[in-house]
Amino acid sequence: MLISVDGVSGTAVAAAARVALAGVARSHRGGVSTWDASGLFQDLIVAEEEAGIPSARTLLLLYAADLAFRLRWEIRPALEAGRVVVAAPYVDSAIALGRAAGLQSGWLANLFLFAPRPAESQYVDQPPARSAGSDAGLLEFVIDRMAYMPPALSREQLIDRMQGRLSMLARRAGRARPIGV
Amino acid sequence: MCDDVLPKDPVTKPSTPIHRRTQRQRVRERFADPSRRPGLLVAFEGPDGSGKTTQRKLFKTWLKSEGYDVVTTKWNSSALIKPLIKSRKSIRALSAEEFSLLHAADFRHRVEQHILPALWNGKLVIADRFLFTGLARDVARGLDLDWVLKLYQPLLWPDLVFYFSVSPVTSGRRVGAVRTPNYYEAGQDVTNVNDPVESYHRFITRVISEYESLALIFNFITIDAEQSIGDQHHHIRALFRDGERRPWSQWNMDAITEWLAQREGRP
C-alpha cells in the first residue's frame, strides 16, 4: 500500500511520514521514500553558477526523473513485497508548486502520468522554513533555487499559492487527512 | 491524483491578462516585423552516422560568410544538466523514463538559457539535434509518443528541420568505423543484447523508423545522407534560401511568451 504525504514544510512532511509509518504493523513496514533519492538535486547544488539557474519547469522535470528513480528502486519493490511505503513528498507537492508558478495543469498531469495513485493521501498544513537548510523539503529547496519567480510575485505569495493548492487537493482527495504537525 | 487535471484558477496565472497580452504583442512585433532580420532556428536531425554534424559545420561556415550571426546548440549539452546525465549514464543507472525526463530537462534549460535569448536578439540558431531526437529515441525505447511530446511543451518549432536520412546499415557502418557504440547509444538498456554492435543495429533500426514517421508528421526536409558531402551541402544552401523567407510561426507564441514572462520576473 502506498501512502503519500505532501506539504510545503520539509520538516513537517518528514515528521508526518514517520508518524504514518509508525501506524503500520512492523511486519508490513516498507519504509519512507523521500525526495532526491537519485541525488539529482544534490548534484545541482554543486553546479557552477555559470551553468545557469533552472526554471520551475526544468526543476519539475528533474523532480519527475527523481520520482521515477524512487518508484523503481524504493516504492514499487516495497509494494510488490506487500509492504506499506510512505512517499513524502509525492506528486501533489510538485503539482502545487507548478500551478503556483503558473504552469498549466495539463502539462503537470502528463508529467506524472507514470506515478501510481496512492491508496491514501495526507497533507501537512505547515509553513516552510525561512531558508532551505540541509534538511530542506522539496518545495523549500526549489523556491530558493528557482531562476524566475512569476512576475510580481513574492516568495511569500508563491508559498501561499502552493498551500492554497495543497488545501484544495486535500479537500478533493476523498480519503485525505490534513495534518497540522 | 496523478491524472488529475486541475481547473483553471485565475489566482495562479503568472501575470495579469493585460500583461500577457502586451507580451504577446511584443513577441509578434519582434518576430513579424519585416524591417528587421528575425531570429531563425534551423535544426539538423538524423541518426548517428548520418553526417549531420559535418553538414552543420559546413552550413555554419557558409552562413557566417554570408553575414549571419550564428550560434550553435548541441543535444545534451547544457552546463547544468549534462553532468547529471553523464554520471548516471556512466554507471548505466537510467531507466527509459529517467533517460527521457533528464534529456527533456536538459533541452528546456538550453531553450531558456541559450536558444530563446539568441532568437530574441535576431541570431540564427543551428541546433545539432532538437527535440525530435528525444522523441525518436524515447519512443524507440518503448515510451508513448504523446507523453514524451508533452514533456517538451510549450513547444518551440524550428523554422527549418533538415533530416539526414540513412539506412541502419549505413549508420552502423559509419559509427562502427570510428568507435564501438556505448551502452545507451546501442540501446542495450532495452534490447538486452550483449554485443553492442548487434544491439546498435537493432536499436537504430527502431530509431530510424520513428524518425521516418516524425519526418512525415512534422514535415521535415529530408536530405539523402548517402550522397556526397558536397552535394548535400549545396542542396542545404538552396533549401535554406527558400525556407528562410517563411513567415514566423505563431506556434511558438506560448514558448516565447513564457520565457519572456520568466525573464521579466527575475528577482
Interface residues (C-beta under 8 A of the other chain):
Chain A: S4 S38 L40 D43 L44 A47 E48 E50 A51 G52 P54 S55 R57 T58 L61 L62 A64 A65 A68 F69 R72 V91 D92 I95 R99 A100 A101 G102 Q104 S105 G106 W107 L108 A109 N110 L111 F112 L113 F114 A115 P116 R117 P118 S121 A147 Y148 M149 P150 P151 A152 L153 R161 G164 R165 M168 L169 R172 A173
Chain B: M1 C2 D3 D4 V5 L6 P7 K8 D9 V11 T12 K13 P14 S15 H19 S78 A79 L80 I81 P83 L84 S87 R88 S95 E97 E98 L101 L102 A104 A105 R108 H109 E112 Q113 W147 K150 L151 Q153 A261 Q262 R263 E264 G265 R266 P267
